[in-house]
Amino acid sequence: MLRHEFQPGRLVGGLFLIAAGVVYGGDARGLWHTPWFVAGPLVVGGLCLAGAVAVLHRAVRRAGRRAGHGEPRPPHAEGAG
């Protein structure tokens, strides 16, 4: 049994934040040169993509629940998103 529900938006956001860390970690070690302005588009773009994935995932889950697929959720978890 899963301990928590899979949230692909958080996965995508985390991957982009890890990528930003790797880019600047490589720059700090001297493996390559990274301009200072790379972090903004990488982090903001990743978070925007994560938000879009989360909205899409929620829409698919709701449509599946309306069609009668999946297990019914307990009442206390209805507000969890």
N, C-alpha and C positions, 0 to 999 in steps of 0.2 A: 504494500500500500504506500502511496506517495505521502510524504510528510507535508508537502505544499503543492500548490497548483503551478504548472509550468507557465512562465511568463516570458514570451519571446522578446518583448520590448526591452525588458531589463537585460536580457542576453545580448541584444544588439548594442545597447548603450554601453554595457560593460566591455564589449569587444572593441568599440571605438575608443574608450578611455584607456584600455590596455595598449591599443595601437599608438595613442599619443604618448604614453609612457615609454614605449619601446623606441619611438622616434627620437624623443629627447634623451633617453638613456644612451642610445647609440651616439648622439651628438656629444654628450658629456664624456663618453669614453674615447672620443676622437675617431670613431669609425667613419663618420661622415659629417657634413656640415648641414645643419637645419636652420633656415631663417626663423627669426622670432615670430613671424606672423603665421606660421603653419598651424599653431595650436588652435587658433580661433576657428577656422573653417573645419578642422578635423573634429574638434569637440562639439561645436554647435551643429554641424552637419550630422554627426553621429547621434546626437540627442534628438534632433528633428526626425531622423529616420527611425529611431527607437519609438518616438511618439506615434509615428504613422503605423509602425508595425503593431504597437499596442492597441491602437484604435481598430485596425483591421482584425486583429485577433479577437477583440471583444465583440465586434460585429458578427464574426463567424460563429463564435460561441453562442451568442443570443439567437441567431438564426437556427442553429442546431437544436437549441433548447426549445424553441417554438415548434420545431418540426417533430419534437418528441424523442430526439436522440440524446444519449448520455444519461447519466444518473441524476436523480433529483438532488439538489443541494440542500443542506440543512438550513433552517431559517436564519440562524445567526451568521451565516456566510453570504447571505444575499447582497449585503452592501459591500463586501470585499471585492476589489476590482483588480 
